[in-house]
């Protein structure tokens, strides 16, 4: 298996605002180096974390790594030609993977999922979506809409994957978030083979 999550290091959780259930989070992009993968509960409605706690099976099983050619965003048009099926676990490898982002200050021009693409994936009823940066959504007001489109459809979100050495294709994935009581997100260990 290959680890596609970076190790938890000192300062990793700084600024992440793990909040009690039902609490609206504020935008909380960490200023210092962050090297964790986060997984988020269904109640999460703001940026930084990812996913739903249940069913955990949504983040364990066959997964498909799709390489995105657009250097700005992941759009519904590009996804429509990828043959995405209901129940799939999709991991997006973007230009973010080629930027060595874990070693850099926060990048505001990262490749993200558009709201339309999030709605497309929700309509396709995918089980899980992962991305190779700290947020699946753009910075700003659109971040809420992207997360809500996925989470309301029950799509498990994984953010902060490190896919630099991973080729597009089919894999077996295990994503195990820490279970933090009354939290809407948590660090997770992710491996693929």
N, C-alpha and C positions, 0 to 999 in steps of 0.2 A: 504493500500500500504506500501511497505517496501522501504526505501531509500537505494540504493546501491551505492550512491555517497557520498563521505565524505564532510564535510562542508568546505567552503572556509574560510581559516584562514589567519592571518597575514603571509606574505611571500609566500603565495600560488603561485602567478604568477611570483615570482622572477626567472629570468633566463629562462623564457619560450620562449622569442624571437617571440612574435606575429609580423609577418612581413607583409609588403604590398604585394598585389597580384603580382604574378610573381616573387617574390624574393625567391631565394634559401636560405633556412635556414641552419645554421650550426648546428651540433650536439650540443644540449643544455640541457643536463641532469641537473636538479636543484640539487645543493649540499645540500640545506637545506630541511627539511621535506616538502613534497608536499602532500596536501590532497584535490585534485580536480580531477574531471573527465574532460577530454578534448575531444572536438569533432573538426574535421578538414575538411577544404574545399578541393575540388578536386585538387587544384593547389599545395597542400602540397607534397613535395618530399623528406623530410628528417625526422629525428625521433623526437618524443615527442608527437605530437598531433594525431588527428584521424578524419576521416569521410568525408562527403561532405555536403554542406549546403542544397542542393536540390536533391531530394525531401525530405522535412522534414518527410514525411510519412515513410521514410525508418527507422526512429528511433522511431516511435510510432505505437504500435500494438502488436500482439502476438509475443512472444519471447520464445526461448528455451534455457535453461541453460544446457550445456553439461559438465560433469565432465571428465577431462583428467587424465589418469593414469600415463602417462610418466612424470617423474620428471624433465626432461631436456627441452623438446620441444613438440609442437603440430605438429605432422607430418601428411602428406597426408594419410599414411597407416591407422592410427588410425581413421581419419575422414571418410575414405571410408566405414567403417562399422557402421556409425552413422545414415544413412538414411537421409542425408541432402537434402532438396528440394529447388528448385528455389523460391526466394522471402522470404525465412525465415530470421528471425533475430536471430543470434546465439550469445550467451554469453558463454565464456569459463571460467569455474571454474577449476583452476589448483592448484598445490602445493603452488603457491603464496598466495592463500587465507588462508592457514594454517600457514603462517609465520608472521602474524601481521606486514606486511611491512609498513603500514603507520607510525608506531612508530620507524622504523629502518632507519639508513642511507641507501642511494641508494644501492640496491643489484645488483651486476653484474651477478649473476648466476640465474636470474629469468627465469621462463618458458616462452617461446616465440613461436610465430608462424613461422614455416619454410617457406622459399620462395615457396617450392613445395606445401605446404598446402595452402598458399595464392593463388597460381594459381588454385589449386583444388576448393577452395571456389569461386573464380572468374568464373571458368568454370561452376560451379553449379548455378551461378547467384543469390547468396544470397543477400538480401537487406542490411544487417547490420551485423557487427562482433564486439563483445566487448571482452575485456580481463581484468583480475584482476591484472594488473600491469601498470606501467607508460609508457611502450612501448609495442606494439604488436610484434615488430620485435627484432631480436638479436642486440646486440651492434656491431658497426662496419659497414663495407661496405655493408653487406647484408641487413641492415635496409632499405636502399633506395629501393632495389628490392622488398622487401615484401610490403612496402607501395604502391609502384607504381603498383604492380600486382593487389592490391585491388582497389585503387583509379581510375585507368584507366578503370576498369570494373564497376565503379559507386557504389562500395561497401562503405557504410557508416561505419566508424571505430570509436569505443569508447574505450578509454584507461583509466585505473585508477579505474576500478570498484572495489567495496569492497563486495565480495561474500562469506565471511566467514560463515555467518549464512544462506545461501541460498542453498536449496536442488536442485539437478538436476530435470528438468521437464519443464513443460509449464507454462508460465506466460503472463501477459499483461504488456507491458513496455511503459514508456513515457520518452524520452530523449529530453530535451530542452536546446540546447546550446544558450549562449548569442550571439546575432547577432552583431558582431564587424565589422564595415565597413573596407574593404581592409585588412582583416586579414585572415589567413588560418587555424586558430584554435581558440577555445574559451572554457572557463569553461562551464560545462553543469550540469544540475540537472537531475538525473536519478532515476526513481522509478519503481518498479515492484510489481505486486500483482497476 
